[in-house]
Amino acid sequence: SSMEKVSLESLKEKAIAAIDLHAPSLREIGYDIWSNPEVAFEERYAHKRLTDYFEGLGFMVERSIGDIETAFRATLVSSTNTSTCSANTNNSSSHTSTSPSEEKEEEEMEKGKEEGGKGEKKEDTQLLADKRDIDGATRSRFRNIGVLCEYDALPEIGHACGHNLIAEAGVAAGLGLGAAIGVWPEGRPQVRVTVLGCPAEEGEGGKIKMLERGCFEGLDCAMMAHPFTEDAVELNALARAYLRITFYPSPSSPPSSSPSTLNSSHS
């Protein structure tokens, strides 16, 4: 309906505004990780940089998930109650170190407050963080959207594969979605944004270990972005698993059916 279309466009605008607002500090994250390359399972600088940043955005951060030192989970839940668990994207008080661009964002917000509330225009990018534990029956009321960050480098040649940019894009997607769910319509299922920090992508199978240890449980979907020579929403995957599948007749299949004459549409 036109109402749904307007609502979707409004949510997109919230996400874009949040990303644009934080573009300087996002770029700095990508540059910092590029300047401090760390190989598989040793990404301690990147891990701290990213988790501190997410805490400053109001995300609930879990470090070293799955008993993997440099993995993390950062979560944010939509809420229509603005009086509880709210955090502004300009709040960097949880950071152990603050970048110049982040300091500038804070100064602009404080200046707006001193001038009689002019900083209120940045409420559009407010993140509403509901930090309640979500499990059992409660989880079923949520749509859990996963966003993945990678940040490991290649031995000797550093970030030639651009995982610093994957980390930057993952943070941007997380805070953009966070701003959108901060104004999530009442009556709709709530949304949980889960950003997973995935170490050791280059040859060590970090995501496989995380999967085996339950780090992806509860997600309805997961997505990530990878640097490329052009914009594309679909790419041919280089990693493939070959399977041999045999279809067996179901009780509703014709009596003459056999595995050789069946396909998935008959099963």
Buried (B, 14 or more C-beta within 10 A) or exposed (E): EEEEEEBEEBBEEBBBBBBEBBEBBBBBBBBBBBEBBBBBBBBEBBBBBBBBBBBBBBBBBBBBBBEBBBBBBBBBBBBBEEEEBBBBBBBBEBBEEBBEBBEEBBEBBEEBEEEEEEBEEBEBBBBBBBBEEBEEEEEEEBBBBBBBBBBBBBEEEBBEBBBBBBBBBBBBBBBBBBBBBBBBEEEEEBBBBBBBBBBBBBEBEBBEBBBEBEBBEBBEEBEBBEEEEEEEEEEEEEEEEEEEEEBEBEEEBEEEBEEEEBEEEEE
